[in-house]
């Protein structure tokens, strides 16, 4: 949305308000009014992801993966140490 607003305003500024067709100016005004209305209405909309903590979920998944990796690495280390002791 922000890119559209900036692009439209840049076009109006580059070409100038007096050189821009009146239909295009009405379209620009409607776009800006719609964006402002959406910003105002957003205040009253309920939060979409209430109670969802994405950071906590990702951290828990990474912890689980690192623990399982440590178990596998630890088991390989123990097996290597046992094999080394049996060879000696």
Secondary structure, DSSP 8 states (H G I E B T S, - for coil): -HHHHHHHHHHHHHH-TTTS-HHHHHHHHHHHHHHHHHHHHHTTS--TTTT--HHHHHHHHHHHHHHHHHHHHHHHHHHHHHHHHHH-
